[in-house]
Amino acid sequence: MAAPSFRFTHYDLKPQRAGTTIEVTLSAVNNVRLMTAVNFQRFNERLDFKYVGGVAKRSPIRLVIPENGHWFVIVDMEGHHGLAESSVKILAAPANVISQKAS
């Protein structure tokens, strides 16, 4: 099957826990898309896919993984002048916080 017609870089984040923050650093405005392994496959097959993120006009940008699973970050130039240089850092997941209501 045909890959997308625009240039992109992908990062395999492997399995991650919900709430983990991903920090993406870019050298220019590009699209940053956080997606599951299934949606990454659909992206590569040029099918409809779902993602978290969008146009990153500033750097770094932080995205939070919404659910446990295997995740990918895609940096792509669709609609922009060129593919940005990029890097991805996985930040620690937030600690489990026990909240109590005042009585």
N, C-alpha and C positions, 0 to 999 in steps of 0.2 A: 504494500500500500504506500501511497505517496506521503512523504513527510511535509510539514508546513513549508510554504514557499518563501518564508522569511527566515533570517538567521536567528538562532537562539542558543543559549547556554543552559544546561540543566545541572542541578545538584541533587544527588540522591541522599536524602536525609535519613534513610533507613527507618525502622520503626521508632516512633516518638510518642510521648504521652501528651494528652490534652493539657493545654495551658502552657506548654513550652513556647518560649518566644524565640523567633528567628530574626536575626539582624542581617540585612542585605545592604552592602555598600556598593555604590555605582559611580562611574566616572561621567555619566551623562543621563539625561532623561530616557527611561525605557519602561517597558511593562515588567512588573514583578508579579508572578502568579504562584501561589502555594496551592498544590493539588495532591490528591491521593494518587496511589499507584494506578488505580483503574482509570482515573481521569487523565493521567499522563499518557497512558496507552491510547486513550481516545484522542488526545491532543496530537499524538504522532500519526494517528490514522486519519486525521482531518475530520473527525466526527465532533458533534457537540460535546462540550466538556464543562465542568464546573470548577471554580477556583476561588481562592480568597486573595485579594489584592487588586492590582490594576496599574494605572500609570503612576510611576514614582517620580515626582517632580523634585524631590529632595533626597539627600542621602546623609546618613543611613536611614533606611526604613525598617520598621519592626512590624512583624506579623505574628499572630498567636495561633498555634495549632489548635483547631476547634475540637478534635476528638482523637482518641488513640488510633494509631494505624501507621502504615508505611507512607511517607510523604516525600514529595519532590518540590524544589523551587525551580521555576523557569524564569530566566531573564531573556526577554525578546525585544526585537526592534520593530515589530509590526506597528506601522503608523509613525515611525520616528526615522531620523536621518542615518543612524548606524547602530551597531551593537555596542553597548557600553561594556567596559571592563567591569568585572564584578567579583565580589567575594561574599561568602555566607558564613555566618557564625551562629552556632546553636547556643543560646543562653540557657541557663538552668531553669527548669520548670519551677513555678511558684510552689512554696511549701504549702502543705495542707494546713489550712487555717480553720480552727474551730471557733465559731462565733457564738456568742451567747447574747440573748436579749436581756436588757435590764429588767428586774422584777419590781 
